[in-house]
Amino acid sequence: MKVFKVVLIVILSLVILTSAGLVIFLKNVDLNKYIPQITDQARKALGRDVKVAGVDLGFSWARGIALNVRGVAVADDVRFSDKPFFTVDHVDVGLDVGALILGQKLQLTEVVIESPKVVIIRSKGGMINAATIAATSSNAAHDLPKEQKTAAALPAFLVNGVKVSNAEITYIDEMFSPSLALTINKLDIAIHNFSLTAPFEMTVNAAVFSSVQDLTVKGQVQLDLLKSTVRLAPLKISFDMAKIDAARLGKELPMVTPLGLKQIVGELTVNIPEIVAGANGIEGLKGQVTLNNGMLSAALSPVAIENIAVKADVDEKQIDVKVLSFNMAGGFVNGNALVVNYLAVPVISAAFNVQAVDVKKFLTSYNLPVKISGLMTGAMNLKFSGKSPDEIMSSLNGDVKGELKQAVLENVNLLALGLGSIPMLPQLLESVTADLSPESQDEVRRGFTMLQTCAAQARLVNGVVQLDAADLLTRDLLAHAQGTIDLKSSMDVKTDIRLASALSDRLGASVKELSVLKDDQGRIYVPMEIKGPALKPKVIPDVEYLTKKLIIASGGDALQKALGTPEVSQAVDAIFGMFKKK
């Protein structure tokens, strides 16, 4: 018994002495003298200059051996920037001594990384600065025989937990004009049971376009050191769009600035069964994107877009939007879209159906001289591409057709416009008012037009609207228009008004000059042009046509004899030809 006690005391004394010696050694060892060797090896491995401010080694009974690395900085590729690619304030690493001695396992109790910052840049040529890290060493590794790769495999390596706090990732994309400068900050990463050989769980929270965390990522991660890849399967991304700061979004994504975003709401989720990232980029990306309860308010749109719902399939080449629906101005819009090459210069094709959208609500803030009310129903197919608003606008192509029901034109009466556009008959409208129906007299007096039908079809050609046909029918007339509307500047639309046959007969009997304005179907025909700025054009009557007709009616025979021409129309054309520019 006494021998056992003696042996126990001796062993305990040895343990205490060994532990004390280890503590004294770790407290006094200076690892900073090895920093040049460490940074030199890191430089060779990464192909970038590496700086380390300091390294400390300590010991505690709770954490075991503790390593603290301060002020780490990895330089960027000089072709991209002279600022650091990666920096970190400090890294704390705890080593489980018992697992190392007893189980011969390299097990870290915890790794804590404070305030790391990464700057990722894509150049105008499409090259990414992160892709050039360790390019030489990576290529050399691929040239090794398979048996040497296997022999170089690391021993069992486990980390109970990894915590990254207050990280920041900045992404600069120079392929866009102006360049994008997107920052993801307040980035916290929690990893449980990190391993170089086995899958482990990861949770990420970050702030995107916001001052608070609005993004959550959860997934299972598998590292493959031999192939230099990271496999995530599955991966779920959740984004609370209600926390987005619209001002910050506009600043970091300049292409959305013209929209004048005010508020964004929605629950965006992305489910990816599997994704592999490596030196060759992203492989095997196939996921589903869902947006529910979305809402968008922007200065460009006078009404909020509500109840937005999106369902899409995404891979590394395209985003296939199967469902896209929303409510706007009391109506409903639904459709689909395809976004190709979304990581470079996106090409977007979209098709929409519009049902019962109140155009008065939609147009009210544009302060147009003519107000339009009614419910719009129609369809459109659009295709565009580009990296800036101007590029997108100039590439806009497609076709649009629509019909306006229960429509009213305010601040204009088409009948009064047509009759008042004949400058040779200045008091025409007043003289024929009694020949109009009571309903038409009321509309003329109050300055509005009730439309029975209103339909249009147009094509978009490189951002310019080619209006193929627009027809408005009232109880008294038919108006037809066609021409071009440049969305960025002006419009030039030829239009005409044809009065109903019965009304044309009554007016022709009251004012004989109007009889000569009838077409071959007995309808008074008044051509005109709508021209000028797109939002405030002017209505210009075809004075030459009207003058010719009235001259023929009032004195055509005498003019024919005076000029010696066989027909009246030739005599009138001869006079007008004298004043035209040659």
C-alpha positions as CSV (number, residue, x, y, z in Angstrom):
1,M,0.0,0.0,0.0
2,K,2.8,2.4,0.9
3,V,4.5,1.5,-2.4
4,F,1.4,2.4,-4.3
5,K,1.1,5.8,-2.5
6,V,4.8,6.5,-3.3
7,V,4.3,5.7,-6.9
8,L,1.2,7.8,-7.1
9,I,2.9,10.8,-5.5
10,V,5.9,10.4,-7.8
11,I,3.6,10.3,-10.9
12,L,1.6,13.3,-9.7
13,S,4.7,15.3,-9.0
14,L,6.0,14.5,-12.5
15,V,2.7,15.7,-14.0
16,I,2.8,18.9,-12.0
17,L,6.4,19.5,-12.8
18,T,5.9,18.8,-16.5
19,S,2.8,21.0,-16.7
20,A,4.5,23.8,-14.8
21,G,7.5,23.5,-17.2
22,L,5.2,23.5,-20.2
23,V,3.4,26.6,-18.8
24,I,6.7,28.4,-18.2
25,F,8.0,27.4,-21.6
26,L,4.8,28.6,-23.4
27,K,4.8,31.8,-21.4
28,N,8.3,32.7,-22.3
29,V,8.8,31.3,-25.8
30,D,9.0,34.1,-28.4
31,L,7.4,33.0,-31.7
32,N,7.8,36.4,-33.2
33,K,11.3,35.5,-34.3
34,Y,9.8,32.9,-36.6
35,I,7.5,35.4,-38.3
36,P,9.8,36.0,-41.3
37,Q,9.9,32.2,-41.9
38,I,6.2,31.9,-41.5
39,T,5.4,34.8,-43.9
40,D,8.0,33.6,-46.4
41,Q,6.4,30.2,-46.6
42,A,2.9,31.7,-46.8
43,R,4.1,34.0,-49.6
44,K,5.4,31.0,-51.6
45,A,2.2,29.1,-51.0
46,L,-0.2,31.9,-51.9
47,G,1.9,33.8,-54.4
48,R,1.2,37.0,-52.5
49,D,3.1,39.1,-50.0
50,V,2.0,38.2,-46.4
51,K,2.4,40.3,-43.3
52,V,1.9,39.2,-39.6
53,A,2.1,41.8,-36.8
54,G,2.7,39.4,-34.0
55,V,2.3,35.8,-32.6
56,D,1.8,34.9,-29.0
57,L,1.7,31.4,-27.4
58,G,0.1,30.7,-24.0
59,F,-1.5,28.1,-21.9
60,S,-4.7,27.8,-19.8
61,W,-6.2,24.8,-18.1
62,A,-9.6,25.6,-19.8
63,R,-8.4,25.9,-23.4
64,G,-5.0,24.1,-23.4
65,I,-2.4,25.7,-25.6
66,A,-3.6,29.0,-27.0
67,L,-2.1,30.6,-30.1
68,N,-2.9,34.2,-30.9
69,V,-2.0,35.7,-34.3
70,R,-2.4,39.5,-34.8
71,G,-2.5,41.8,-37.7
72,V,-2.5,39.4,-40.7
73,A,-2.5,41.0,-44.2
74,V,-2.4,39.3,-47.6
75,A,-1.6,41.6,-50.5
76,D,-3.7,41.7,-53.6
77,D,-2.6,40.8,-57.1
78,V,-0.9,44.1,-58.3
79,R,-2.9,43.8,-61.6
80,F,-6.1,44.5,-59.5
81,S,-5.1,46.7,-56.6
82,D,-2.3,48.0,-54.4
83,K,-4.5,47.5,-51.3
84,P,-4.7,44.3,-49.2
85,F,-6.8,41.4,-50.5
86,F,-7.3,40.0,-47.0
87,T,-6.8,41.4,-43.5
88,V,-7.7,40.2,-40.0
89,D,-7.3,41.8,-36.6
90,H,-6.5,38.7,-34.7
91,V,-7.0,34.9,-34.7
92,D,-7.2,32.9,-31.5
93,V,-6.5,29.1,-31.7
94,G,-6.8,26.7,-28.7
95,L,-5.2,23.2,-28.9
96,D,-6.5,20.3,-26.8
97,V,-3.2,18.9,-25.3
98,G,-4.9,15.8,-23.9
99,A,-6.3,14.7,-27.3
100,L,-2.9,15.3,-28.9
101,I,-1.0,13.2,-26.2
102,L,-3.4,10.5,-25.5
103,G,-5.3,10.1,-28.8
104,Q,-2.6,11.5,-31.2
105,K,-5.3,13.7,-32.7
106,L,-4.8,17.3,-33.6
107,Q,-7.9,18.8,-32.1
108,L,-8.5,22.5,-31.6
109,T,-10.9,23.5,-28.8
110,E,-11.9,26.7,-30.7
111,V,-10.8,29.0,-33.5
112,V,-12.0,32.6,-33.2
113,I,-11.3,35.0,-36.0
114,E,-12.0,38.7,-35.4
115,S,-12.9,41.3,-38.0
116,P,-11.5,39.7,-41.2
117,K,-11.9,41.7,-44.4
118,V,-11.8,40.4,-48.0
119,V,-11.9,42.5,-51.2
120,I,-12.9,40.6,-54.3
121,I,-12.4,42.3,-57.6
122,R,-13.6,41.4,-61.1
123,S,-11.7,43.3,-63.8
124,K,-13.2,44.6,-67.0
125,G,-11.8,41.6,-68.8
126,G,-13.7,39.2,-66.4
127,M,-10.7,38.0,-64.3
128,I,-11.2,37.7,-60.6
129,N,-8.4,38.5,-58.2
130,A,-9.2,35.6,-55.9
131,A,-8.6,33.2,-58.8
132,T,-4.9,34.1,-59.0
133,I,-4.1,33.1,-55.4
134,A,-1.7,30.1,-55.1
135,A,-2.0,29.7,-58.9
136,T,1.6,28.4,-59.2
137,S,1.5,26.1,-56.2
138,S,-1.9,24.9,-57.2
139,N,-0.7,23.9,-60.7
140,A,2.3,22.2,-59.3
141,A,0.1,20.2,-57.0
142,H,-2.0,19.0,-59.9
143,D,1.2,17.7,-61.6
144,L,2.1,15.5,-58.6
145,P,1.6,11.7,-59.0
146,K,-1.5,10.3,-57.3
147,E,0.6,8.4,-54.7
148,Q,2.4,11.6,-53.7
149,K,-0.9,13.4,-53.2
150,T,-2.2,10.6,-51.0
151,A,1.0,10.6,-49.0
152,A,0.6,14.3,-48.4
153,A,-2.8,13.9,-46.9
154,L,-3.1,15.5,-43.5
155,P,-3.6,13.6,-40.3
156,A,-6.8,13.6,-38.3
157,F,-7.7,17.2,-37.7
158,L,-10.7,18.4,-35.7
159,V,-11.9,21.7,-34.5
160,N,-14.7,21.8,-31.9
161,G,-15.9,25.2,-33.2
162,V,-15.0,28.0,-35.5
163,K,-16.3,31.5,-34.9
164,V,-15.9,34.4,-37.3
165,S,-17.3,37.7,-36.1
166,N,-17.8,41.1,-37.7
167,A,-16.3,40.1,-41.0
168,E,-16.6,42.2,-44.1
169,I,-16.6,41.2,-47.8
170,T,-16.4,43.8,-50.5
171,Y,-17.1,42.9,-54.1
172,I,-16.1,45.3,-56.8
173,D,-17.2,44.5,-60.4
174,E,-15.5,46.6,-63.0
175,M,-17.4,44.9,-65.9
176,F,-20.4,47.1,-65.0
177,S,-20.6,50.8,-65.9
178,P,-20.4,52.5,-63.4
179,S,-18.6,49.8,-61.4
180,L,-20.4,47.9,-58.7
181,A,-19.1,48.1,-55.1
182,L,-21.1,45.8,-53.0
183,T,-20.2,45.3,-49.3
184,I,-21.5,42.5,-47.1
185,N,-20.7,43.4,-43.5
186,K,-21.6,42.4,-39.9
187,L,-20.8,38.9,-41.2
188,D,-20.8,36.2,-38.5
189,I,-19.9,32.6,-39.2
190,A,-20.4,29.7,-36.8
191,I,-19.0,26.3,-37.7
192,H,-19.5,23.2,-35.5
193,N,-17.1,20.3,-35.5
194,F,-14.9,21.6,-38.3
195,S,-13.0,18.9,-40.1
196,L,-10.7,18.6,-43.1
197,T,-12.1,15.2,-44.0
198,A,-15.7,14.9,-42.7
199,P,-18.8,17.1,-43.3
200,F,-19.6,19.9,-40.8
201,E,-22.4,22.3,-40.2
202,M,-22.1,26.0,-40.9
203,T,-24.4,29.0,-40.1
204,V,-23.8,32.5,-41.6
205,N,-25.6,35.8,-40.7
206,A,-24.8,39.0,-42.5
207,A,-26.0,42.5,-43.5
208,V,-26.6,43.0,-47.2
209,F,-27.8,46.4,-48.4
210,S,-28.6,47.1,-44.7
211,S,-27.2,48.3,-41.4
212,V,-28.6,45.2,-39.6
213,Q,-28.2,41.5,-40.4
214,D,-30.8,40.4,-43.0
215,L,-29.2,37.4,-44.6
216,T,-29.0,33.9,-43.1
217,V,-27.2,30.9,-44.7
218,K,-27.3,27.4,-43.3
219,G,-25.6,24.3,-44.8
220,Q,-23.4,21.3,-44.5
221,V,-19.9,21.7,-45.8
222,Q,-17.4,19.1,-47.1
223,L,-13.8,20.0,-47.9
224,D,-11.7,18.1,-50.5
225,L,-8.1,19.1,-50.2
226,L,-6.9,16.9,-53.0
227,K,-9.3,18.5,-55.5
228,S,-9.2,21.9,-53.8
229,T,-13.0,22.1,-53.7
230,V,-15.7,22.9,-51.2
231,R,-19.0,21.0,-51.4
232,L,-22.1,22.4,-49.8
233,A,-25.1,20.1,-49.6
234,P,-27.7,21.1,-48.8
235,L,-27.6,24.9,-48.6
236,K,-30.5,27.2,-47.6
237,I,-30.4,31.0,-47.9
238,S,-33.0,33.2,-46.3
239,F,-33.1,37.0,-47.0
240,D,-35.4,39.4,-45.1
241,M,-35.8,42.1,-47.8
242,A,-37.8,44.4,-45.4
243,K,-34.5,45.3,-43.7
244,I,-32.9,46.6,-46.9
245,D,-31.8,50.2,-46.8
246,A,-33.1,51.5,-50.2
247,A,-30.5,54.4,-50.2
248,R,-27.6,52.0,-49.7
249,L,-29.0,49.6,-52.3
250,G,-29.0,52.5,-54.9
251,K,-25.5,53.5,-53.9
252,E,-24.0,50.0,-54.2
253,L,-26.0,49.0,-57.3
254,P,-26.0,52.2,-59.5
255,M,-28.1,50.6,-62.2
256,V,-31.1,50.6,-60.0
257,T,-30.7,54.3,-59.1
258,P,-33.1,55.5,-61.9
259,L,-35.8,53.5,-60.3
260,G,-35.8,55.7,-57.2
261,L,-36.4,52.8,-54.8
262,K,-38.2,53.7,-51.6
263,Q,-39.1,50.4,-49.9
264,I,-38.6,46.7,-50.6
265,V,-40.4,44.0,-48.7
266,G,-40.4,40.2,-49.1
267,E,-39.2,36.8,-47.8
268,L,-36.6,35.5,-50.3
269,T,-35.4,31.9,-49.9
270,V,-33.0,29.9,-52.0
271,N,-32.7,26.1,-51.6
272,I,-29.7,24.5,-53.2
273,P,-29.4,20.7,-52.9
274,E,-25.7,20.7,-53.8
275,I,-23.1,23.1,-55.0
276,V,-19.3,22.6,-55.5
277,A,-16.9,25.6,-55.6
278,G,-13.3,25.3,-56.6
279,A,-10.5,26.8,-58.7
280,N,-12.7,26.3,-61.8
281,G,-15.6,28.3,-60.3
282,I,-19.0,27.0,-59.3
283,E,-20.1,23.6,-60.5
284,G,-23.3,21.7,-60.2
285,L,-25.4,24.7,-59.1
286,K,-29.1,23.8,-59.2
287,G,-31.5,25.5,-56.9
288,Q,-34.9,26.9,-56.4
289,V,-35.6,30.6,-55.6
290,T,-38.9,31.6,-53.9
291,L,-40.2,35.1,-53.0
292,N,-43.4,35.5,-51.1
293,N,-45.3,38.6,-49.8
294,G,-43.1,40.9,-51.8
295,M,-43.7,44.7,-52.1
296,L,-41.8,47.3,-54.1
297,S,-42.2,51.1,-53.9
298,A,-40.2,53.3,-56.3
299,A,-40.3,56.8,-57.6
300,L,-40.4,55.5,-61.2
301,S,-43.6,53.8,-60.5
302,P,-46.4,56.0,-59.2
303,V,-48.1,53.0,-57.5
304,A,-46.6,50.3,-55.2
305,I,-46.2,46.8,-56.7
306,E,-47.7,44.5,-54.1
307,N,-48.1,40.8,-53.4
308,I,-45.1,39.9,-55.4
309,A,-44.6,36.2,-55.8
310,V,-41.6,34.6,-57.6
311,K,-40.7,30.9,-58.2
312,A,-37.5,30.2,-60.2
313,D,-35.0,27.6,-61.0
314,V,-31.4,28.7,-61.0
315,D,-28.1,27.2,-62.2
316,E,-24.7,28.6,-63.0
317,K,-25.8,29.7,-66.5
318,Q,-29.4,31.0,-66.1
319,I,-32.3,31.9,-63.9
320,D,-35.6,30.4,-65.2
321,V,-38.5,32.3,-63.6
322,K,-41.4,30.0,-63.8
323,V,-43.8,32.2,-61.9
324,L,-43.8,36.0,-61.6
325,S,-47.0,37.7,-60.4
326,F,-48.0,40.9,-58.5
327,N,-50.8,43.4,-58.0
328,M,-50.5,46.9,-59.3
329,A,-53.0,49.8,-59.4
330,G,-55.9,47.5,-58.5
331,G,-55.0,45.0,-61.3
332,F,-53.1,41.8,-61.6
333,V,-49.9,41.0,-63.6
334,N,-48.5,37.6,-64.1
335,G,-45.8,36.1,-66.4
336,N,-42.4,34.4,-66.6
337,A,-38.9,35.3,-67.5
338,L,-35.5,33.9,-68.4
339,V,-32.2,35.5,-67.3
340,V,-29.2,34.2,-69.2
341,N,-25.5,34.9,-68.3
342,Y,-26.6,36.7,-65.1
343,L,-23.0,36.6,-63.7
344,A,-21.6,38.7,-66.5
345,V,-23.9,40.7,-68.9
346,P,-27.4,39.5,-68.3
347,V,-29.8,38.9,-71.2
348,I,-33.4,39.0,-70.0
349,S,-36.5,37.7,-71.9
350,A,-39.9,38.2,-70.2
351,A,-43.6,37.8,-71.0
352,F,-46.4,39.4,-69.1
353,N,-50.2,39.3,-69.1
354,V,-52.0,42.4,-67.6
355,Q,-55.5,42.3,-66.2
356,A,-57.6,45.3,-65.1
357,V,-54.8,47.7,-64.2
358,D,-56.2,51.2,-63.4
359,V,-54.2,53.4,-65.7
360,K,-55.4,56.6,-64.0
361,K,-53.7,55.5,-60.8
362,F,-50.6,54.5,-62.7
363,L,-50.3,57.7,-64.7
364,T,-51.5,60.2,-62.1
365,S,-48.0,61.4,-61.0
366,Y,-46.7,62.0,-64.5
367,N,-48.7,65.3,-64.8
368,L,-49.7,64.6,-68.4
369,P,-51.9,67.3,-70.1
370,V,-54.4,64.6,-71.0
371,K,-55.7,62.3,-68.2
372,I,-56.7,58.8,-69.0
373,S,-58.8,56.5,-66.9
374,G,-59.9,53.0,-67.5
375,L,-58.9,49.4,-66.9
376,M,-56.0,48.1,-69.0
377,T,-55.8,44.5,-70.2
378,G,-53.1,43.2,-72.5
379,A,-49.9,41.3,-73.0
380,M,-46.2,42.1,-73.7
381,N,-43.1,40.2,-74.6
382,L,-39.8,42.0,-73.9
383,K,-36.1,41.2,-74.3
384,F,-33.2,43.4,-73.2
385,S,-29.6,43.2,-71.9
386,G,-26.9,45.5,-70.5
387,K,-25.0,46.5,-67.4
388,S,-26.4,50.1,-67.1
389,P,-29.8,51.8,-67.4
390,D,-28.8,53.4,-70.8
391,E,-27.7,50.0,-72.2
392,I,-30.8,48.3,-71.0
393,M,-33.1,51.0,-72.5
394,S,-31.4,51.1,-75.8
395,S,-31.5,47.3,-76.1
396,L,-35.2,47.0,-75.3
397,N,-37.1,45.0,-77.9
398,G,-40.4,43.3,-78.0
399,D,-44.1,43.7,-78.7
400,V,-47.0,45.1,-76.7
401,K,-50.8,45.0,-77.3
402,G,-53.5,46.1,-75.0
403,E,-57.1,47.2,-74.6
404,L,-58.6,49.9,-72.4
405,K,-62.1,49.3,-71.0
406,Q,-64.4,51.8,-69.2
407,A,-62.1,54.4,-70.6
408,V,-62.4,58.2,-70.4
409,L,-60.1,61.0,-71.7
410,E,-60.1,64.0,-69.4
411,N,-59.0,67.5,-70.4
412,V,-59.7,66.8,-74.1
413,N,-62.7,66.2,-76.3
414,L,-61.7,64.4,-79.5
415,L,-64.7,65.8,-81.4
416,A,-63.8,69.4,-80.4
417,L,-60.1,68.7,-81.2
418,G,-61.0,67.5,-84.7
419,L,-63.3,70.3,-85.6
420,G,-61.1,72.9,-83.9
421,S,-58.1,71.8,-85.9
422,I,-59.3,73.4,-89.1
423,P,-57.7,76.9,-89.0
424,M,-59.7,78.0,-92.1
425,L,-62.9,77.6,-90.2
426,P,-62.2,79.2,-86.8
427,Q,-65.8,79.3,-85.5
428,L,-66.7,75.9,-86.8
429,L,-67.3,74.2,-83.5
430,E,-69.7,76.9,-82.2
431,S,-71.7,76.9,-85.4
432,V,-72.3,73.2,-85.4
433,T,-72.9,72.6,-81.6
434,A,-76.7,72.5,-82.1
435,D,-76.2,69.6,-84.5
436,L,-74.6,67.4,-81.8
437,S,-76.5,65.1,-79.5
438,P,-77.2,66.3,-76.0
439,E,-74.6,63.8,-74.6
440,S,-72.0,65.0,-77.1
441,Q,-72.7,68.7,-76.3
442,D,-72.1,67.9,-72.6
443,E,-68.8,66.2,-73.3
444,V,-67.7,69.1,-75.5
445,R,-68.7,71.7,-72.9
446,R,-67.0,69.8,-70.0
447,G,-63.9,68.8,-72.0
448,F,-63.8,65.1,-71.8
449,T,-64.3,62.0,-74.1
450,M,-66.1,58.8,-73.3
451,L,-64.5,56.0,-75.2
452,Q,-66.4,52.9,-76.3
453,T,-63.3,51.0,-77.2
454,C,-59.6,51.8,-77.1
455,A,-57.0,49.3,-78.4
456,A,-53.3,49.5,-79.4
457,Q,-50.5,47.4,-80.6
458,A,-46.8,48.4,-80.8
459,R,-43.3,47.1,-81.2
460,L,-40.3,48.1,-79.2
461,V,-37.2,48.4,-81.4
462,N,-34.0,49.2,-79.6
463,G,-35.8,51.3,-77.0
464,V,-38.1,53.1,-79.5
465,V,-41.8,52.4,-79.6
466,Q,-43.1,51.7,-83.1
467,L,-46.8,52.3,-82.7
468,D,-48.3,50.1,-85.4
469,A,-52.0,51.0,-84.6
470,A,-54.0,52.7,-81.9
471,D,-57.8,53.0,-82.4
472,L,-60.3,54.9,-80.2
473,L,-64.0,54.7,-80.9
474,T,-66.6,57.0,-79.4
475,R,-70.3,57.5,-80.3
476,D,-69.3,60.3,-82.7
477,L,-66.0,59.3,-84.3
478,L,-63.1,56.9,-84.8
479,A,-59.5,58.1,-84.1
480,H,-56.6,56.2,-85.5
481,A,-52.9,56.7,-84.8
482,Q,-49.5,55.3,-85.8
483,G,-45.9,56.5,-85.5
484,T,-42.9,56.4,-83.2
485,I,-42.3,57.3,-79.6
486,D,-38.8,57.6,-78.3
487,L,-39.0,56.7,-74.6
488,K,-36.0,59.0,-73.8
489,S,-37.0,62.0,-75.9
490,S,-39.8,62.8,-78.3
491,M,-42.7,61.4,-80.3
492,D,-43.9,61.7,-83.8
493,V,-47.4,60.1,-84.3
494,K,-49.6,60.5,-87.4
495,T,-53.3,60.5,-86.4
496,D,-56.6,61.2,-87.9
497,I,-60.2,61.7,-86.8
498,R,-63.1,60.3,-88.8
499,L,-66.6,61.4,-87.8
500,A,-69.5,59.0,-87.9
501,S,-71.4,59.0,-91.2
502,A,-74.7,60.3,-89.7
503,L,-72.9,63.1,-87.9
504,S,-70.9,63.9,-91.0
505,D,-74.1,64.3,-93.0
506,R,-75.6,66.7,-90.4
507,L,-72.5,68.8,-90.1
508,G,-72.0,68.9,-93.9
509,A,-75.6,70.2,-94.3
510,S,-74.9,73.0,-91.8
511,V,-71.4,73.9,-93.1
512,K,-71.0,73.1,-96.8
513,E,-67.2,73.4,-96.7
514,L,-67.2,70.3,-94.5
515,S,-68.6,68.1,-97.3
516,V,-65.3,68.3,-99.2
517,L,-63.5,66.8,-96.1
518,K,-65.5,63.5,-96.4
519,D,-63.7,60.3,-97.3
520,D,-65.0,57.7,-99.7
521,Q,-67.3,56.3,-97.0
522,G,-68.9,59.7,-96.4
523,R,-67.1,60.4,-93.1
524,I,-65.5,63.8,-92.4
525,Y,-61.8,63.2,-92.2
526,V,-59.4,65.5,-90.3
527,P,-55.7,64.4,-90.4
528,M,-53.2,65.7,-87.8
529,E,-49.8,65.0,-86.2
530,I,-48.9,64.6,-82.5
531,K,-45.3,65.7,-82.2
532,G,-42.8,67.0,-79.6
533,P,-41.6,65.9,-76.2
534,A,-42.9,62.5,-75.2
535,L,-44.7,63.8,-72.1
536,K,-45.9,67.1,-73.5
537,P,-46.4,66.8,-77.3
538,K,-48.3,69.3,-79.5
539,V,-51.3,68.5,-81.8
540,I,-50.6,69.9,-85.2
541,P,-53.3,69.8,-87.9
542,D,-52.4,68.8,-91.5
543,V,-52.9,72.4,-92.8
544,E,-51.8,71.6,-96.3
545,Y,-54.3,68.8,-96.8
546,L,-57.2,70.8,-95.2
547,T,-56.3,73.9,-97.3
548,K,-56.2,72.0,-100.5
549,K,-59.6,70.5,-99.8
550,L,-61.2,73.9,-98.9
551,I,-59.7,75.7,-101.8
552,I,-61.1,73.1,-104.2
553,A,-64.5,73.5,-102.6
554,S,-64.6,77.3,-102.6
555,G,-62.9,78.3,-105.9
556,G,-61.4,75.4,-107.6
557,D,-63.1,76.0,-111.0
558,A,-61.7,79.5,-111.3
559,L,-58.3,78.5,-110.2
560,Q,-58.3,75.6,-112.8
561,K,-59.1,78.1,-115.6
562,A,-56.5,80.6,-114.5
563,L,-53.6,78.1,-114.4
564,G,-54.8,76.1,-117.4
565,T,-54.6,72.8,-115.7
566,P,-57.0,69.9,-116.6
567,E,-57.9,69.1,-113.0
568,V,-58.6,71.2,-109.9
569,S,-56.3,69.1,-107.7
570,Q,-53.3,69.7,-110.1
571,A,-53.9,73.5,-109.9
572,V,-53.8,73.4,-106.1
573,D,-50.7,71.2,-106.0
574,A,-49.0,73.7,-108.4
575,I,-49.6,76.6,-106.0
576,F,-48.4,74.7,-102.9
577,G,-45.4,73.5,-104.9
578,M,-44.2,77.0,-105.3
579,F,-43.8,77.5,-101.5
580,K,-42.2,74.2,-100.7
581,K,-38.4,74.1,-100.0
582,K,-36.4,72.7,-102.8
